[in-house]
């Protein structure tokens, strides 16, 4: 799941994501997209990304 999420982030080609660094973003997640570390703001951002990813995955 983490690999698909990473590919999805790359496909977005968003400036903010690219500035943060995709590897840095996904390093905060386990293979099931559970947030394993990060501060409160990072958690909010990751929760939002994961929510959008899962919503798009369902169609």
Phi and psi in degrees as a GROMACS rama.xvg file:
@    title "Ramachandran Plot"
@    xaxis  label "Phi"
@    yaxis  label "Psi"
@TYPE xy
-61.9771  -38.9865  UNK-2
-64.8794  -41.8743  UNK-3
-65.1578  -39.4473  UNK-4
-63.4178  -42.8097  UNK-5
-62.0382  -44.7837  UNK-6
-63.0328  -37.6046  UNK-7
-63.4339  -44.7057  UNK-8
-60.1813  -43.8109  UNK-9
-60.0142  -42.5902  UNK-10
-64.6653  -26.4378  UNK-11
-66.2964  -32.2624  UNK-12
49.6643  45.5039  UNK-13
-90.0362  138.407  UNK-14
-58.5056  -44.2511  UNK-15
-61.5275  -43.0813  UNK-16
-64.2238  -44.1546  UNK-17
-64.6365  -36.2622  UNK-18
-68.1222  -40.3775  UNK-19
-67.832  -34.8993  UNK-20
96.5412  117.884  UNK-21
-62.5268  -41.5653  UNK-22
-63.7375  -36.3  UNK-23
-64.673  -41.634  UNK-24
-63.3337  -52.1443  UNK-25
-72.5045  -17.0506  UNK-26
-67.4594  -15.7777  UNK-27
-85.2836  -0.827958  UNK-28
-119.104  150.76  UNK-29
-89.3032  -176.81  UNK-30
-65.8835  -20.146  UNK-31
-98.5656  13.9366  UNK-32
66.7964  27.7326  UNK-33
-85.5842  136.9  UNK-34
-75.858  122.595  UNK-35
-106.547  -17.086  UNK-36
-163.845  162.57  UNK-37
136.446  159.157  UNK-38
-81.6844  -179.906  UNK-39
-60.2105  -42.495  UNK-40
-66.0959  -41.1686  UNK-41
-62.8826  -38.2599  UNK-42
-61.5612  -43.546  UNK-43
-62.3951  -44.8461  UNK-44
-63.7612  -46.9894  UNK-45
-63.3629  -42.33  UNK-46
-57.1588  -42.3513  UNK-47
-65.1119  -47.9764  UNK-48
-58.2334  -46.3666  UNK-49
-63.7593  -42.1121  UNK-50
-59.7565  -47.1367  UNK-51
-64.624  -43.1758  UNK-52
-58.4928  -48.4226  UNK-53
-66.9619  -36.7876  UNK-54
-64.308  -44.4808  UNK-55
-67.2235  -33.2465  UNK-56
-64.9593  -35.4427  UNK-57
-76.2993  -20.5046  UNK-58
